Amino acid sequence: MPATLPSLDPALQRCAKKETSSLEQIYRQIAPPIKALAQHVLNDEALAQQALHDSMVMVWQHANHFHPVHGSGYAWIFSIFRYRLQALQRQTTVNHPDRIIAAKSWLNDIGPCLDHFEAPLREHLTEESAQFIALAYCKGLNSFNIESVLSIDANIVLTNLTAAFNQTPSAPLPSSQVDNATIAFYVLGLLNGNQANTAQAAIAEDDNALKQALYWEGLFFQLTHLLATNAPDEQAWEKIQNTLKLTIIPQPLKTPEKSTRPEPPATRGETKATTTQAATNSAPSLNEKRSESTPTRPQKGGKLRLLVTSILLLILAAGLYVWLVPIQPELAAHNTAKNAENTPPEPLSLHTVVMQPPGSTSTPGWLIVSRDPGVLHLEPLLKSQLANDEVLVLWRRKPNSPTTQKLGVIDDSAPSQIRLTSGFSVVEPMLYEITIEQNAAELVEPQGDIAFIGQSFRLEVPDPEPEAPPVPAQ
């Protein structure tokens, strides 16, 4: 990591505690290179703003899953951003001749590419290989387009890069499923569909592959200093706050409104600190209109949170009851045999997910329970309004990985089941999301709007109490 960039690890850890000021620190530090990279790859101002917005929303939502042992905070944030950037890039129509001309001009402007790489990777690269990496990462070009820009045989350069990536001495241990070069090419966006799926599965299941992905991301994002950057956009920051329903801190030039109610001197410091914290811990709503923030009253807010939590638990209990009714006869038979041996019964353990609409704090939309290994039972609680060509698709991923696994198309008209294929084991914790998609059969990553989100947890349901033996008549 360049010496001029301070670590973002502490800010991410504070962000995990929902400190709004830490998210602002991350935004002001990371927004300029993210926005610049998005503009170079997408060549569209609106889409670049969307990539920045979506990335910061995801950072706030998932900061509690950041672990420094896997990689730096910069690499973790850029992995989220690059994942979203590549999804947006697939939705754009590109004029390839114009992109090739612009890429050639950019290479002429930055000078020798190899000078911008740091050891130890630089020791294994040629100038052509360095240009190949820069065009893939900073311009979002594929191998075919890079071949046209550099007038070279892409296969020869890719072979040289494979050897260079696998020989980099400081790289983490290779994954049990793929080598270091495959993960590096995945980060650069140079793999085809099947190869990308293999890399995604490895990153989702293997900690070494995850460390590899963040390692290469940490090396490649240093190339963003080749891109011209601007100061962070204040309107973009306010939009992020509105999406996350965070308290918007007034700008210095604005005069804060004074409260008409007198405050005791001893509590003013506490009141001031309270207004700078996050108003909610809700997921983003991308279509939500901007709304003005209002002062919070701590006492009423506490009662409201307690009420919302109670309602959610009641709904969850009711939903679980629906699923557990068919299991009770099996439990009763199991307990009868156990009680005959005078041994305590083992509780039933369920992999459980409560899915909620983005921006909602108390409205479950789906209930997902796994009774048997490899099988997910889905219970729809809300009906989604879909167009004729739209379907709901269920995805999941590990909390510390940006790679998503596609579980399948689901129907919200009735309860259903999904049988997990090989490599899709039921483990905790997992993040689930349901998106609204078109052409779902062709997708390997979510592209549509998020309809529901949720995180799995392990719920232990105790066996029913055995009936008391009859009392003999006196």
Protein Blocks (a to p, Z undefined) as FASTA:
>chain_A
ZZklccfklmmmmmmnopaklmmmmmmmmmmmmmmmmmmmnopaklmmmmmmmmmmmmmm
mmmmpcfklocfklmmmmmmmmmmmmmmmmpccdfklmmmmmmmmmmmnopfklmpccfk
lmmpcfklmmmmmmmmmnopafklmmmmnopafklmmmmmmmmmmmmmkbccddfkbcfk
lmmmmmnopacfklmmmmmmmmmmmmklmmmmmmmmmmmmmmmmmpccddddfklmmmmm
mmnopacdddfkbccdddfbdcdfklmmmmmmmmmpcfbfcdcdfkbccdddddddfklm
mmmmmmmmmmmmmmmmmmmmmmmmmmmmmmmmmmmmmmmnopacddddddddddddehia
kbcfbdcddfbghiacdddfbdcdddfkbccddddddfkbcbdcdfbdcdfkbccddddd
ehiacdddddddddddehkllpcbdfbdcfbdcdddddddddddddddddddZZ
